[in-house]
Amino acid sequence: MSYKDIITIEPGKRGGKPCIRGMRITVYDVLDYFASGMTKEEILDDFPYLTEEDLLACFAYAADREKQQLLVAT
């Protein structure tokens, strides 16, 4: 699975932030839910249109973005 098949960026949607499968929920929303202490099960219960694969794609996107930032900084 590649996050590039799940994470989409559309200039007119959510200010061009990376979203999940063209929906209005962003990668940052999902990461914030985890950071606030929500479990995977709680997120999937609250947002039944999300899948476990969507959540993993958010982590993969964030990790790749972090890698890119490190490359730019060096």
C-alpha positions as CSV (number, residue, x, y, z in Angstrom):
1,M,0.0,0.0,0.0
2,S,1.3,3.4,-0.9
3,Y,-0.1,6.5,0.9
4,K,0.0,8.2,-2.5
5,D,-3.1,6.1,-3.5
6,I,-5.0,7.4,-0.4
7,I,-3.8,10.9,0.4
8,T,-5.0,13.6,-2.0
9,I,-4.2,17.3,-2.2
10,E,-6.7,19.5,-4.0
11,P,-6.1,23.3,-4.0
12,G,-9.8,24.2,-3.4
13,K,-10.4,21.6,-0.6
14,R,-9.4,22.4,3.0
15,G,-6.9,25.0,1.8
16,G,-4.9,22.5,-0.1
17,K,-4.1,20.4,2.9
18,P,-3.5,16.7,2.4
19,C,-6.9,14.8,2.8
20,I,-7.9,11.2,2.9
21,R,-9.4,9.9,-0.4
22,G,-10.7,13.3,-1.5
23,M,-12.8,13.7,1.6
24,R,-12.6,16.8,3.9
25,I,-10.8,15.0,6.7
26,T,-7.1,15.9,6.7
27,V,-4.0,14.0,7.6
28,Y,-3.5,16.5,10.4
29,D,-7.0,15.9,11.7
30,V,-6.2,12.2,12.1
31,L,-2.8,12.8,13.6
32,D,-4.3,15.3,16.1
33,Y,-6.9,12.7,17.1
34,F,-4.1,10.2,17.9
35,A,-2.1,12.9,19.7
36,S,-5.1,13.7,21.9
37,G,-5.2,10.1,23.1
38,M,-7.9,8.6,20.8
39,T,-7.3,5.0,19.9
40,K,-7.5,3.5,16.4
41,E,-10.8,1.9,17.4
42,E,-12.3,5.2,18.7
43,I,-11.3,7.0,15.5
44,L,-12.8,4.3,13.3
45,D,-16.0,4.3,15.4
46,D,-16.3,8.0,15.2
47,F,-15.6,8.2,11.5
48,P,-17.0,5.0,10.0
49,Y,-16.0,6.0,6.4
50,L,-12.3,5.8,7.4
51,T,-10.4,2.5,7.2
52,E,-7.4,1.2,9.1
53,E,-5.5,1.6,5.8
54,D,-6.5,5.3,5.8
55,L,-5.0,5.8,9.2
56,L,-1.8,4.0,8.2
57,A,-1.5,6.2,5.1
58,C,-1.6,9.2,7.4
59,F,1.4,8.0,9.3
60,A,3.2,7.1,6.1
61,Y,2.5,10.5,4.7
62,A,3.7,12.2,7.9
63,A,6.9,10.1,8.0
64,D,7.7,10.8,4.4
65,R,7.1,14.5,4.9
66,E,9.4,14.5,7.9
67,K,12.1,12.8,5.8
68,Q,11.7,15.4,3.1
69,Q,12.1,18.2,5.7
70,L,15.3,16.6,7.0
71,L,16.7,16.4,3.4
72,V,15.9,20.0,2.8
73,A,17.6,21.1,6.1
74,T,20.9,19.4,5.3
